[in-house]
């Protein structure tokens, strides 16, 4: 995909998105996956609120 981008300038992954959210947690954090899933769900709900 990086070769395609270098040749054409077309961003096929992020598609020129103005924002990017990356949810991460420490590898040893017991509930890290659950917390990041909850965080992304709230971000998705809040994003639709901002759009209106």
Secondary structure as the mmCIF struct_conf table of DSSP 4:
data_model
#
loop_
_struct_conf.conf_type_id
_struct_conf.id
_struct_conf.beg_label_comp_id
_struct_conf.beg_label_asym_id
_struct_conf.beg_label_seq_id
_struct_conf.end_label_comp_id
_struct_conf.end_label_asym_id
_struct_conf.end_label_seq_id
HELX_RH_AL_P HELX_RH_AL_P1 UNK A 2 UNK A 8
BEND BEND1 UNK A 12 UNK A 14
TURN_TY1_P TURN_TY1_P1 UNK A 15 UNK A 16
BEND BEND2 UNK A 18 UNK A 18
TURN_TY1_P TURN_TY1_P2 UNK A 27 UNK A 28
TURN_TY1_P TURN_TY1_P3 UNK A 30 UNK A 31
HELX_RH_AL_P HELX_RH_AL_P2 UNK A 32 UNK A 51
#
